[in-house]
Amino acid sequence: MRNHNIRFIIALATICIGGIIMTQAYWVRRAFDIKEKQFNQTVVIALKNVSERIAKLNGEVVNPNPVNQLTSDYYVVNVNQVIDANVLEHYLKEEFSYRDLYIDYEYGIYDCSSDKMVYGNYITHKKTGIDQTQIASTNLPKYDEFVYYFGVRFPNKSTFLAGQMDIWIFSSFILLMVVLFFAYTLFVILKQKRLSEIQRDFINNMTHEFKTPISTIAVSADLISNPKINSQPEKLAQYAQIIKTQNHRLKEQIEKVLQMAVMDKGKLTLSKEPIDIHEIIRQAVIHFQLKYQEALIESDLKAEKSVVFADKVHLTNVIYNLLDNATKYVSEHPKIKVITQQRKKQLLLSIQDNGLGIEKAHQRRVFERFYRVPTGNRHDVKGFGLGLNYVKQVIQAHHWKIRLESELGKGSTFIVEIPIGQASKQHKHTEQSKQQYNTKDSALIS
């Protein structure tokens, strides 16, 4: 499927999902508003009945519209005489219980002499029934239009209404799960598409990488098999060297593929031992200087403590891969510098090159498998995009760190941070074990 078709499907699906979510949110809000309206009407009726009962008890005329809602959770009720707190609380409990309003509320009574709300209780409904906790409600606001009145506030109104919308909450949860599942499915599809593209590029690149040396070997073999070549020993030696070089190139590429196959199976096992990293670097530099005679490789090994605790084979491969990577993206003659330095309890291994540099947009992806930094019109860069991924996995297996510093047009520097305290301790432990072992052997011999 083409990229623009996938983008169109994703955009259309996103719009549809967004429309469904907005519709669900709209209806949930509508349902909440309806619940709130029903709640307000029920509370008004209950408080109006309380006002009528108090008026009849005092022998006063019943007010036609005694209830006034000041805020979403606060109501004031007009009465004609002084209110008895015990009577008021009893009527409130009865009216609310009759209408199944099992919700926490607080009430206060206005005092004309002090011009403030002076008395109040906080009524809470528990599983064992309606209980009462004495809490002075002096913070309820006043209402200047009434002379004798009481106020009722429902501090947990929103929570109470939300608890009555269980079917809407459940449907919203189901919708959320469907959206998350859709998003995850879309993510998996895009990931699989990307992996498919990477696999296709890898196969094409591998075919190209293998085709060139195989063709060269085939041509050289045909020339060697010609009986006339026996009279030209210098050309015979030349063709034999070409076959040897191309065979070595094939071997290196196959080794990289096999390394990643081992990584995939999770069979990367480390045989750690104290190793002088300077010695490995020197050997690697000599090897690459012979392999790339046009390259200038300098070593600046300044670290005082060069013994690290690592797997020798994988550490050697890491250095070889970093050096090999440094020789690929160079416009002219490669100039590589290998530096080691001490920083507290770490040994820093830096490999610098004078290559093309890497843009920041690509720097975070250079360690991904099969990923190769775009090189514009250059098509002579060899490899499968496996080397740096192998380096990253070996570094992580050793619990080390690696980072990249690069600027476009000014080359790149890969820096490996290696703890050295662990190596010295392990080296000391190994030497002590050897001494103990030798002492035991001496005792047995004697």
Residue pairs with C-beta under 8 A, 6 or more apart in sequence:
1 193
6 190
6 193
10 186
13 182
13 186
17 179
17 182
20 175
20 179
21 175
21 179
24 171
24 172
24 175
27 168
28 165
28 168
28 172
31 165
31 168
32 161
32 162
32 165
32 168
35 161
35 164
35 165
36 72
36 157
36 161
39 101
39 157
39 160
39 161
40 69
42 99
42 101
43 75
43 101
43 152
43 154
44 67
44 69
44 75
45 99
46 92
46 95
46 96
46 98
46 99
46 101
47 66
47 67
47 75
47 77
47 95
47 152
48 66
48 67
48 77
49 91
49 95
50 77
50 88
50 91
50 92
50 95
51 62
51 63
51 66
51 67
51 77
51 78
51 79
52 62
52 66
53 91
54 79
54 83
54 87
54 88
54 91
55 61
55 62
55 63
55 79
55 80
56 62
57 87
58 79
58 80
58 81
60 79
60 80
60 81
61 80
63 78
63 79
63 80
66 77
66 78
66 79
67 75
67 76
67 77
67 78
68 75
68 76
68 77
68 78
68 143
68 145
68 146
69 75
70 76
70 141
70 143
72 157
73 153
73 154
73 155
73 157
74 140
74 141
74 151
74 152
74 153
74 154
75 151
75 152
75 153
76 143
76 146
76 149
76 150
76 151
76 152
77 149
77 150
77 151
77 152
78 146
78 148
78 149
79 148
79 149
79 150
80 148
81 148
82 148
83 109
83 148
83 150
85 109
85 119
85 121
88 107
88 109
88 150
89 107
89 121
89 123
89 132
92 105
92 107
92 123
92 152
93 123
93 130
96 102
96 103
96 105
97 130
102 125
102 130
103 125
103 154
103 156
103 157
103 160
104 122
104 123
104 124
104 125
104 154
104 155
104 156
105 122
105 123
105 152
105 153
105 154
105 155
106 120
106 121
106 122
106 123
106 135
106 137
106 140
106 152
106 153
106 155
107 120
107 121
107 123
107 137
107 150
107 151
107 152
107 153
108 117
108 118
108 119
108 120
108 137
108 138
108 140
108 150
108 151
109 117
109 118
109 119
109 120
109 150
110 116
110 117
110 118
110 142
110 143
110 146
110 148
110 149
110 150
110 151
111 117
111 118
111 119
112 147
112 148
115 142
116 138
116 142
117 137
117 138
117 139
117 140
117 141
117 142
117 151
118 138
119 136
119 137
120 135
120 136
120 137
120 138
120 140
121 132
121 133
121 134
121 135
121 137
122 132
122 133
122 134
122 135
122 137
123 130
123 131
123 132
123 133
124 130
124 131
124 132
124 133
125 131
137 153
140 151
140 153
141 151
143 149
143 151
154 160
162 169
198 369
198 370
198 371
199 370
201 370
202 370
202 384
202 385
205 372
205 383
205 384
205 385
206 253
206 257
206 384
209 253
209 382
209 383
209 384
210 250
210 253
213 246
213 247
213 249
213 250
214 246
214 250
216 242
216 243
216 246
217 242
217 243
217 246
217 247
220 239
220 240
220 242
220 243
220 246
221 243
223 229
223 235
223 239
224 236
224 239
224 240
224 243
229 235
229 236
229 239
230 236
253 384
256 384
256 386
256 387
256 390
257 384
257 386
259 317
259 386
259 390
260 369
260 386
260 389
260 390
262 268
263 390
263 393
268 314
268 393
268 394
268 397
270 310
270 311
270 314
270 397
270 398
271 311
271 312
271 313
272 309
272 310
272 311
272 398
272 426
273 309
273 310
273 311
273 312
273 430
274 307
274 308
274 309
274 423
274 426
274 427
274 430
275 307
275 308
275 309
275 310
275 312
275 315
275 423
276 306
276 307
277 303
277 306
277 307
277 308
277 310
277 315
277 340
277 347
277 349
277 418
278 301
278 303
278 306
278 340
280 312
280 315
280 316
280 319
281 299
281 301
281 319
281 338
281 340
281 349
282 299
283 316
284 316
284 319
284 320
284 323
285 297
285 299
285 323
285 338
287 320
288 295
288 297
288 320
288 323
288 324
288 327
288 336
289 295
289 297
292 327
292 334
294 333
294 334
295 327
295 333
295 334
295 335
295 336
296 333
296 334
296 335
296 336
297 323
297 334
297 336
297 337
297 338
298 335
298 336
298 337
298 338
299 337
299 338
300 337
300 338
300 339
300 340
301 338
301 339
301 340
302 339
302 340
302 341
302 342
303 340
303 341
303 342
303 347
303 348
304 342
305 342
305 347
305 420
305 424
306 340
306 347
307 420
307 423
307 424
307 427
308 315
308 347
308 418
308 420
308 423
309 422
309 423
309 426
309 427
310 398
310 418
310 423
311 394
311 398
314 394
314 397
314 398
315 394
317 390
317 394
318 390
318 391
318 394
318 395
318 416
319 349
319 351
321 387
321 388
321 390
321 391
322 351
322 391
322 414
323 336
323 338
323 351
324 387
325 387
325 388
325 414
326 334
326 336
326 351
326 352
326 353
326 355
326 412
326 414
327 334
327 336
327 353
328 355
328 381
328 382
328 383
329 353
329 355
329 356
329 373
329 375
329 381
329 412
330 353
330 354
330 355
330 356
331 355
331 356
332 354
334 353
334 354
334 355
335 353
335 354
336 351
336 352
336 353
336 354
337 350
337 351
337 352
337 353
338 349
338 350
338 351
338 352
339 348
339 349
339 350
339 351
339 352
340 347
340 348
340 349
340 350
341 347
341 348
341 350
342 348
345 419
345 420
345 421
346 417
346 418
346 419
346 420
347 417
347 418
347 419
347 420
348 415
348 416
348 417
348 418
349 415
349 416
349 418
350 413
350 414
350 415
350 416
351 413
351 414
352 411
352 412
352 413
353 411
353 412
353 413
354 411
355 411
355 412
356 375
356 408
356 409
356 411
357 406
357 407
357 408
357 409
357 410
357 411
357 412
358 366
358 373
358 404
358 406
358 408
358 412
359 408
362 373
362 374
363 404
363 406
365 371
366 373
366 388
366 404
367 388
367 389
367 391
367 392
367 402
368 385
368 389
369 385
369 386
369 389
370 384
370 385
370 386
370 389
371 385
371 389
372 381
372 383
372 385
375 381
391 402
392 402
395 401
395 402
395 416
398 418
399 419
400 416
400 417
400 418
400 419
401 416
401 417
402 414
402 415
402 416
402 417
403 414
403 415
403 417
404 412
404 413
404 414
404 415
405 412
405 413
405 415
406 412
406 413
